[in-house]
């Protein structure tokens, strides 16, 4: 009988140990899958819900931008005051109603005007409660989305009103929403 060298015997024992360990691991992938699939579904549900919130916020911001420009135009044309600007508010409200869905109970518009250094700032604030689909199982039934948009109205020496741009372009032509830095508003 031939004697096997030590390294061959050691390799043979290691292969047997590996086969034995693999037989003991049978079914572990099912447990792992059973634990990971619900987590994956919950994560995908959260992605869908927050994507829906983002889409609503984009639509709401577009409505606020259109409303603030229309309201600022009416404010300037009708020479309204900061305390009393019903025509501007009505025009902004019409634009909000046009751009928002028929369910008008889900959003709350606010209109105001403030005097700046050399101009008047007309602001439209919108808030919408966006319903959730998947994360409501974690007791989050809706997510409140808030947007705001500002237009500045400057009066020239001729007495006519002029609505300025909604966005200010800074260095390297990056657009910056005027709500971020509207001169002490």
C-alpha positions as CSV (number, residue, x, y, z in Angstrom):
1,X,0.0,0.0,0.0
2,X,1.3,3.4,-1.0
3,X,1.5,6.2,1.5
4,X,0.0,9.5,0.4
5,X,2.1,12.5,1.0
6,X,0.8,14.8,3.8
7,X,-0.3,17.7,1.6
8,X,-2.5,15.4,-0.4
9,X,-4.1,14.0,2.7
10,X,-4.6,17.4,4.1
11,X,-6.3,18.6,0.9
12,X,-8.6,15.6,0.9
13,X,-9.7,16.3,4.5
14,X,-10.3,20.0,3.6
15,X,-12.5,19.0,0.7
16,X,-14.5,16.6,2.9
17,X,-15.0,19.4,5.5
18,X,-16.2,21.8,2.8
19,X,-18.7,19.3,1.5
20,X,-20.0,18.7,5.0
21,X,-20.3,22.4,5.7
22,X,-22.2,22.9,2.3
23,X,-24.6,20.2,3.2
24,X,-25.3,21.9,6.6
25,X,-26.0,25.2,4.8
26,X,-28.8,23.8,2.7
27,X,-31.9,26.0,2.9
28,X,-30.1,29.1,4.3
29,X,-30.7,31.0,1.0
30,X,-34.5,30.6,1.6
31,X,-34.2,32.2,5.0
32,X,-32.1,35.0,3.6
33,X,-34.6,35.6,0.7
34,X,-37.5,35.5,3.1
35,X,-35.9,38.3,5.2
36,X,-34.7,40.5,2.3
37,X,-37.7,40.5,0.0
38,X,-40.0,42.4,2.4
39,X,-37.3,44.9,3.0
40,X,-36.8,45.4,-0.7
41,X,-40.5,45.8,-1.3
42,X,-40.7,48.4,1.6
43,X,-37.8,50.3,0.1
44,X,-39.3,50.3,-3.4
45,X,-42.6,51.5,-1.9
46,X,-40.9,54.4,-0.2
47,X,-39.1,55.3,-3.5
48,X,-42.5,55.4,-5.3
49,X,-44.1,57.6,-2.5
50,X,-41.2,60.0,-2.4
51,X,-41.1,60.2,-6.2
52,X,-44.8,61.1,-6.1
53,X,-44.1,63.8,-3.5
54,X,-41.3,65.2,-5.7
55,X,-43.6,65.3,-8.8
56,X,-46.3,67.1,-6.8
57,X,-43.7,69.6,-5.5
58,X,-42.6,70.3,-9.0
59,X,-46.1,70.9,-10.2
60,X,-46.9,73.0,-7.2
61,X,-43.8,75.2,-7.7
62,X,-44.8,75.7,-11.4
63,X,-48.3,76.8,-10.2
64,X,-46.7,79.2,-7.7
65,X,-44.3,80.7,-10.2
66,X,-47.1,81.3,-12.8
67,X,-49.4,82.7,-10.1
68,X,-46.8,85.1,-8.6
69,X,-46.0,86.6,-12.1
70,X,-49.7,87.1,-12.9
71,X,-50.4,88.6,-9.5
72,X,-47.4,90.9,-9.6
73,X,-48.5,92.1,-13.0
74,X,-52.0,92.9,-11.7
75,X,-50.5,94.5,-8.7
76,X,-48.4,96.8,-10.9
77,X,-51.1,97.6,-13.5
78,X,-53.8,98.4,-10.9
79,X,-51.3,100.3,-8.6
80,X,-52.4,98.4,-5.6
81,X,-50.9,98.8,-2.1
82,X,-49.2,96.3,0.2
83,X,-52.2,96.3,2.6
84,X,-54.8,96.0,-0.1
85,X,-54.2,94.0,-3.3
86,X,-57.4,92.1,-4.1
87,X,-57.1,92.1,-7.9
88,X,-53.5,90.7,-7.7
89,X,-54.8,88.0,-5.3
90,X,-57.7,87.1,-7.5
91,X,-55.5,86.8,-10.6
92,X,-52.9,84.7,-8.7
93,X,-55.7,82.6,-7.4
94,X,-57.1,82.0,-10.9
95,X,-53.6,80.8,-12.1
96,X,-53.3,78.5,-9.1
97,X,-56.8,77.1,-9.8
98,X,-55.9,76.5,-13.4
99,X,-52.6,74.7,-12.6
100,X,-53.8,72.6,-9.7
101,X,-56.0,69.6,-9.8
102,X,-59.8,69.8,-9.2
103,X,-59.4,68.8,-5.6
104,X,-59.0,72.3,-4.2
105,X,-59.2,71.2,-0.6
106,X,-55.7,69.7,-0.7
107,X,-53.8,72.9,-1.1
108,X,-53.8,76.3,0.8
109,X,-52.7,79.4,-1.1
110,X,-51.5,82.5,0.7
111,X,-50.8,85.8,-1.0
112,X,-48.9,88.8,0.5
113,X,-46.9,91.9,-0.5
114,X,-44.0,93.5,1.3
115,X,-42.1,96.7,0.6
116,X,-38.4,96.4,-0.1
117,X,-35.7,99.0,-0.5
118,X,-36.6,100.1,-4.0
119,X,-39.4,97.7,-4.9
120,X,-42.4,95.7,-3.7
121,X,-42.2,92.0,-3.3
122,X,-45.3,90.0,-4.1
123,X,-45.3,86.5,-2.7
124,X,-47.4,83.4,-3.3
125,X,-47.1,80.5,-0.9
126,X,-48.8,77.1,-1.6
127,X,-49.1,74.1,0.6
128,X,-50.4,70.7,-0.5
129,X,-51.0,67.5,1.4
130,X,-49.8,64.7,-0.8
131,X,-51.3,61.3,0.0
132,X,-49.0,58.3,0.4
133,X,-49.6,54.8,-0.9
134,X,-47.0,52.6,0.6
135,X,-45.5,54.4,3.6
136,X,-49.0,54.9,5.1
137,X,-48.5,51.4,6.5
138,X,-45.9,53.2,8.8
139,X,-48.7,55.6,9.9
140,X,-47.6,58.4,7.5
141,X,-50.9,59.1,5.7
142,X,-49.7,62.3,3.8
143,X,-46.7,64.5,3.3
144,X,-47.1,68.3,3.4
145,X,-45.3,70.1,0.6
146,X,-44.6,73.8,0.9
147,X,-43.5,76.1,-2.0
148,X,-43.1,79.8,-2.2
149,X,-42.4,82.1,-5.1
150,X,-41.6,85.9,-5.1
151,X,-41.8,88.5,-7.9
152,X,-40.3,92.0,-7.4
153,X,-42.2,95.0,-8.7
154,X,-40.1,98.1,-9.2
155,X,-41.6,101.5,-10.2
156,X,-39.6,103.6,-12.6
157,X,-39.7,107.4,-12.6
158,X,-42.3,107.4,-15.4
159,X,-44.8,106.0,-12.9
160,X,-45.5,102.7,-14.7
161,X,-45.1,99.4,-13.0
162,X,-42.6,96.8,-14.2
163,X,-42.4,93.2,-13.1
164,X,-38.8,91.9,-12.9
165,X,-37.6,88.4,-13.6
166,X,-38.5,85.6,-11.2
167,X,-35.0,84.2,-11.2
168,X,-31.7,86.0,-10.7
169,X,-28.7,84.7,-12.6
170,X,-25.5,84.8,-10.6
171,X,-22.0,83.6,-11.3
172,X,-21.5,81.2,-14.2
173,X,-25.1,81.7,-15.2
174,X,-26.6,79.4,-12.6
175,X,-30.2,80.3,-11.9
176,X,-31.0,81.0,-8.3
177,X,-34.7,81.3,-7.2
178,X,-35.3,84.8,-5.9
179,X,-36.9,83.4,-2.8
180,X,-33.4,82.5,-1.5
181,X,-32.2,86.1,-1.4
182,X,-34.9,88.6,-2.1
183,X,-33.3,91.7,-0.5
184,X,-34.6,91.7,3.1
185,X,-38.0,90.1,2.4
